[in-house]
Amino acid sequence: MSKTLYELCTIQREFDEKHSISGKGFYTEIDDKNLHELEHLIVCLIGELGEFSNILKKVVRGDYALSEVKSELDEELADTFIYLLKISNQFGVNLEDEFIKKVRKNTNRFEEN
């Protein structure tokens, strides 16, 4: 049942292309003319990561046990991943290719040390 990153991007894109709120679609290709769309997605991604961080902060300070909020953390991390997929789709980034390039770059960089 595991999916490749490409398949996950496709699932997210298909979902986004079929849905809208108040007449505004979830999918918009990003270019020089609508960088505000990219800015919005970044704010959303950071917001979801902030929600994850806030829950974790409460675990660390002792308000909750990790086991009590693990499912909430899982959901917030999934929300963060969704926005990453949306950005890659709408901004035209092949995450699989870019990941491999970055791992190779880091491998070379850290082999030198």
N, C-alpha and C positions, 0 to 999 in steps of 0.2 A: 504494500500500500504506500510505500515511500514514493515521493515525487522528486524529480530533479528541480533545481532552481528555475530552469527554463519553464518547466511545467507549472510551477507555482506562479511565476510572472504571468503566464498565459491565463491561468485561472483568475488572477486578480484583474488583469486587463479586461477579460470577458465580463466579469462582474461589474467593473467600473463603466464599461461601455453600455451596459443595460440599465444603469440606475442613475437617478438624479434626485435633487431636492429643490423644490420651488423652481423647476424648469432649468436649473443649472446641472449639467451632466457631471458625473464623477470623473470623467476622463477628458483631458485636454492636452494635446501635444504642446510641449513648451518650446518656445523659440525666443528670439530677441524682443519680440513685440509683446510678450505676455510673461515676463519674468516674475511678475507678481504671483502667478500660479505656482511657480517653484518656491518662492518665498513662503507662500501659504502652506505648502506641503512640508517644508522644513519646520515651520512653526508647529504644525501638527505632530510631526515626528518627535520634536523636542518635548512637546507637551506630554505625549505618551510616555516618553522616557522619564519625564519629571514625575508622572504618576507612579511609575515603577519605583523610582528613587524615594518618593515620599513614603510608600508602603514599607520599603526596606529600612528606611530611617526609623520607623516606628518599631520594627522588629529589633533592630540593633539597640535601641534605647530601652527595650523591654516591655513595650506596650502589648505586643503580641508574640506568640511563638511562631517560628517560621512555618510550622505545619498548619497553623490556623489561617495563614494568608497565602500559602503557596499557590493556590488556584488563582487568586487575584493577581499575584506576580506573573504567573504564566500568561494570563489574559493580557496584561499590560505589555508584556514582552511581545506577544503576538501582534498587538496593535502597533507597536513600534515597527515590527517587521513588515506589516501591511503597508505602512507609509514608506518604508524603504523600497518595497516592491513598486508602489505607485510612482515614486520619484524615478526609479530606474526605467519604468515603462514610458512615462510621459516625457522624460528628458532624454530618452534614447540611449540608455547605458546598458550594455550587456554585462550584467553582474558576474556571470560565470567567467567570461573572458577577462574582465578587469580583476577579478579575484586571483586568477591564475597568474596574471602579469605581476600583481602586487606581491604574491607569495614568492615568485622568482626574484623579484627585486629585493625583497627582504632577506631571502636566502643568501643572495650575493652580498648584501650589505653586512649581514651578521656573520658570515663566514670569514670576512676580513678581520673581525675582532678576535 
